[in-house]
Amino acid sequence: MATYVISDIHGCYDAYKEMLEKIQFSEKDMLYVLGDVLDRGPHPIRIIQDLMQRPNVVCLAGNHEYMALECLQFLLQEITAENLDRLDAHMIEKLLNWQQNGSITTTDEFHKLDLVARRAVIDFISEFELYEEVHIGDNVYLLVHAGLGNFAPDKEMWEYELDELIWERPDYGTAYYSDKYVITGHTPTMAIEANPRPGYIYRANNHIAIDCGAGFGGRLGCLCLETGEEFYVEGE
């Protein structure tokens, strides 16, 4: 049995499937997906539907899932005068913000589904966790999409605001904990100035950043927690 962590797949279905083959992912293994499955790449909904069939996968929410949930639930509704009244400036702003963040591929695939499948996708995404703590041997890993905004060492995880977990980036120069590793996605590792290997998994100060830029011309990265082995597949 092996435990793997991956993040920010961003619709890169072929890269995702190639990664599962590369790590020889089996029913005995466990995979944690740290958010941002959706948007940008060509087949985000295909990835979601694949994940839905896998009992040994745990998905965490990223900012793209949060944007999608707000908008897809609105778009799923029947067009009525009452619902059109809800299309106010605030809702339009949310829809535009999501579109500017790469929603087109998600909405295109979503609208090709029948109503039952659409509801199943929304229900699945709505169950994504915000964080997980995983114990592997003597090591403890805190998994979260973006980081721990407004970090304080005595702050409990349930005390963090949603934005602090799915939007705000960590301070990679500061070790948050001495007794656990914080594994995050969200920030492409080519954007971390201190990273000597831009576009590859970055480790420093008990931080492990695994978003290697899939969907941005980079690659999909995956980490095995038991061995520390890194795996890469070119993005789309």
N, C-alpha and C positions, 0 to 999 in steps of 0.2 A: 504493500500500500504506500502511496506517495501523496503528498499534499502540494498542490500547485496554486499559484496566485498570478492572475492576469488582469489587465485593466485597459480601459479606453480602446476597445475594439473598433468602435465608430463605424459600424456597418461593413467592415472588411471581412465578409463571409468566407471567401476563399482562404484568406490568411488565417482566420480562426480555425477552419477545418484542417488546414495544413499543420497548424500548431498542435491540434489534438493528435494528429498522426505522428508528429515528431516526438511528442512526449509519451506516445503509446498509452494515451489515456484510456483507462479501463473502469469497469464498474467497482473495482476495489479501491480506486483512487478518489480523491476529493479535489474539487476545483472551486476556488473563490474568485469571483469576478468583481472587481472594485469599481463598477459603475461605468457610465458612458459607453454602453453597448450601442446606443442609438446615434443617428444622424451622420452626416458627411459622406461616408462610404456607401456603396451601391445597394447593400442588402441588409439593413439593420433589422427588419422584421423577420427575415429568414433566420437570423442568429437568435432572436428572441424565441421563435418557435422551436428551434433546436434545443435551447436551454430549458424550455418548458418540459421537454421530454426526459430530462436528466435528473434523477433524484439525488445524485451525488454532486450537485452544483449549488453553491450558495451565491446569490447575487446581491451586491450592495448598490444603493442608489447613488448615482452621480447627478451633477447639475443638469445634464441633458435628459435624464429620465424625469427629473422634477419638472422641467419645462414642458416635456412631452405630455406628462400626465395632466397638467392643467389645461393644455390645449386640446388634447385628444378627447378628453371627457366632454369638452364643449362641442367639438366637431361631431361627436357621436350622436348628439341630440337631434331629434326631429325638428325640422324647420317650422317653427310656429311664431306667431306674433310675440308671444311672451318670451321665447328664447332669443328672438331678434332684439328685443328690448335689452337683453343682457349683453349684447354686443356693444358695450360702451367703450369709451376711450381706453379704459384700463385693460379690457380684454383685447382690444386691437393692439395695444402696446405689447402685451404678452405674445400674441401671435406673430407680430413683426420681429420681436426680439428672438423668438425661437427660429423664425425663418432666417434671420441673419446669422444664426449659429448652426446652420446646415440642416434644417428640418425637412427639406424637399424630398430626400430619399426616403425618410421615414413616412411622411404623409402619402407619398406615391404608393408605397407598398401597402400601407395600412388601408387605403381606400380600395385596394383590389381584393381585400378579404370580405367574406360575408359577415353579416351582423354578429353571428355567434362567435366567430373567430376574432372579430374586433374586440368584443367584450372580454374574451378570454385573455387577449394580450394586455388589455388595460388592467384586468384583475391581477394578472401575474406581475406586472411592473409595480402595481400599488403595494405588493407584499415585500418589495425589496427592503432589506435591512439598512440601517445607517452606519453600523460598524459591527465588527466581530473581534473577539479576542481568541486567539488560537494558541494552544500549548503544544509544542513539538519538542519532545525530550526535555532538556533543561531550558529551552528558549521560549519566550512569550512574545507573540506578535500581535500588535494592534492594527487591524485592517480598517481603513477608511478611505473614502474616495479622494478628497482634496487635502485635508490637513486638520489641524486643531487650531482654528482661529481663536485669538485671545487666550492662548494657552496659559494655564496655571497648574503647577505640579499637584496641587491638592484638589483640583477641579474634577468632579466625577463625570464620566462620559455622558450620562443623561442630562447633565447641566449645560452641555454645549447647545447653542442654537443651531438650527438647520443650516443656515448660511455658513457657519463656522466649520461644518463638516463636508459640505458639498461644493463650496465656492472658494473659501479662503485658503491660500497656499501656506505651507509650513515654512518655518525658518530653518533651512537645512544646516545652518551654521551653529545651531543650538541643540544640544542633546536634551530632549524633553524628559526622557526617563533613563535611568541607569540600569534598570532591570527588565526592560522590554524594548523591542524594535517597533517603530511605527512605519508601516508599509502604506504608501499612497500612490495614487495615479494623478490625473488632472493636469499636472505640470509636465509637459514634454521635457525629457531629460536633456535635449539639446538646448533648452532655455535656461538650464541651471549653470550659471557662470563658473562655478567651482568644479564642474564635472570634467574630469580629464578625458572622458570617453563620451562626448556628446552623442545622443541617440541610442545609448546603451544604458542598462540599469545602473543607477547611481547609489552608492552606499557611503554614508558619512554620519558620524555622531548619532548612531543608532537610528538613523533614517534610512529607508530603502525606497527609492522612487522608481516605479516600474512602467510609467507611460513613456514609451519610446517612439511615439509620433505616428502610429498607424492612423491613416486618414489624413495625414499632413505630409505625405511623401516620405515618412520614416518607416519604422518597422514595428512589429508586434513583439513584445517581450513577455517572457513567462519565467517565473522563478519557482524552483522546487525547494520547499522549506526544510525538508529532511537533509538534503545534501548541499544546498546553496547553489546548485547548478543553474545556469542561465540558458535559456533557449530563445532563438530569434527566428522570425519569418518576415520577409519583406512585406510591407503594407501595400495598399492599392491606391 
